[in-house]
Amino acid sequence: MTLDPRLPYPSARSYVLKLHRDALPEHGKLSGRLENMTSGRHYDFNSGEQLLTCLLADLMLNRADTSVRNTNRDR
């Protein structure tokens, strides 16, 4: 049996979700800030759709950052 060395929950995918004081998620009013705990990048959002867009954008940046680091390491 081979163990998978990858972490199931990598820190690069750790986020803090801060809801704005005026957000009313129970009424569909969602706003706040999403912050990546590793990179410090943060995104303000005003809807659930924007929150998901921010999350996906950050995940794509993480993927690009990882690719660049791996390429530079192989040189």
ABEGO torsion letter per residue (X at the ends): XBBBABBABBAAABBBBBBBAABBAAAGBBBEBBBBAAAGBBBBBABAAAAAAAAAAAAAAAAAAAAAAAAAAAX
